[in-house]
């Protein structure tokens, strides 16, 4: 997943670790997703395994946005807008165009015809953000980059109480109003567009990194995180069961309160661990962490293509995702996808020009 580095050479180890585990959680989420679509397709037991894994990883994207928010907003350096946008947008637009084209070819590999219609259809889908399911994140991060020069001033100057006020309104707009509107036929006409769910997580990451919350407050959020996980699992089961076994995604939503609480809890867990005293900066483990963190964006971009290749016979092997025990299968496919994506990204990053499609 794309995040941005601090302008200095200093590293924040918990951020690198969060980025890695979040990327792996994204893969777990995508591998487990097919089990959840229909409760009766592969058996109720398999559905429950998929639901529990999917529920337990729903924090992954919000946490990655929070990581970006911490890195982008929590420094005192002034932003030169043109330089900032040129540097950041190129890092997103080049991979977006390249991998959209690759995934379009992959999607249409059996009926591909090189003609003007193919090109025009690609441009249309690229504009709409409708090429492949995971590339939506790049469109969202572009929007966050565009607003960063504005909200960074607010974050650096505002008192904690002002930021808390924003986060409270954001939570009400998304975690309460937006969430409830999924269940009831009632829509508010209040203009809450500025409190977009992604901007809230962006600012939340910066806030949680800067603030030293008391142990009681942290414990409170961890309790909400556990409750949120249970609500995600049980709520998805109840609504899916009542829908004749067809998956209802409401409790999986990134703006659902249960997912928000899980995300805050995960972020705080890793922030509060004294990683620098656990992992020596001269150790092999530290170097491995930095290596995986530096290719996290590439892993995100490539992983669904790798997953499709593993499940097909294109590369000479075929793993049927439903032929094994679902617990074993989900983690086997996820680990294989993660490491293969890592090695492919490392290789691409060493190739001049081509390395721009998987920037670190």
Secondary structure, 3 states (H helix, E strand, C coil): CCCCCCCCCCCCHHHHHHHHHHHHHHHHHHHHHHHHCECCCCCHHHHHHHHHHHHHCCCHHHHHHHHHHHHHHCCCCCCCHHHHHHHHHHHHHHHHHHHHHHHHHHHCCCCCCCCHHHHHHHHHHHHHCCCCCCCHHHHHHHHHHHHHHHHHHHHHHCCHHHHHHHHHHHHHHHHHHHHHCCCCCCCCCCCCHHHCHHHHHHHHHHHHHHCCCCHHHHHHHHHHHHHHHHHHHHHHHHHHHCCCCECCCHHHCCCCHHHHHHHHHHHHHHHCCCHHHHCCCCCHHHHHHHHHHHCHHHHHHHHHHHHHHHHCCCCCCCCCCCCCCHHHHHHHHHHHHHHHHHHHHHHHHCCCCHHHHHCC
